Amino acid sequence: MYLTNRVREFLIEQNYYIDLYENHIHVFQYVDVIKLQTEEVILQMDGFQLKLLGSDFRVKKLESHEILICGNLERLERIV
């Protein structure tokens, strides 16, 4: 899986990454956290906002421009 991701990164230039795992959401290259609640998270991305809707959201790891959120994701929206 690691090699596949590296090849994809090389071939497709992206400014951000959103990885969905069971009960985890990993977002790389967000600009700012707009809203952080247990049922809604809004992240400012480069040129749009990313809205996560679900339940039991909590931040597991937070670094500069990278966030790992645990919880039950029900819907993901892109807000222009």
Residue pairs with C-beta under 8 A, 6 or more apart in sequence:
15 29
15 45
15 46
16 27
16 28
16 29
16 30
16 45
16 46
17 26
17 27
17 28
17 29
18 25
18 26
18 27
18 28
18 50
18 76
19 25
19 26
19 27
19 28
20 26
20 73
20 76
23 70
23 71
23 72
24 60
24 68
24 69
24 70
25 52
25 68
25 69
25 71
25 73
26 66
26 67
26 68
26 69
27 43
27 50
27 66
27 67
27 69
28 65
28 66
29 45
29 46
29 65
29 66
30 43
30 44
30 45
30 50
30 65
30 66
30 67
31 43
31 44
31 45
31 46
31 65
32 43
32 44
33 41
33 42
33 43
33 44
33 67
34 42
34 43
34 44
34 49
35 41
35 42
36 57
36 59
37 57
38 55
38 56
38 57
38 58
38 71
39 53
39 54
39 55
39 57
40 51
40 52
40 53
40 57
41 51
41 52
41 57
41 69
42 49
42 50
42 51
42 52
42 79
43 49
43 50
43 52
43 67
47 80
48 78
48 79
48 80
49 78
49 79
50 76
50 77
50 78
50 79
51 76
51 77
51 78
51 79
52 69
52 73
52 75
52 76
53 73
53 74
53 75
53 76
53 77
54 71
54 72
54 73
54 74
54 75
55 71
55 72
55 74
56 70
56 71
56 72
57 69
57 70
57 71
58 69
58 70
58 71
59 67
59 68
59 69
59 70
60 68
60 69
60 70
61 67
61 68
62 68
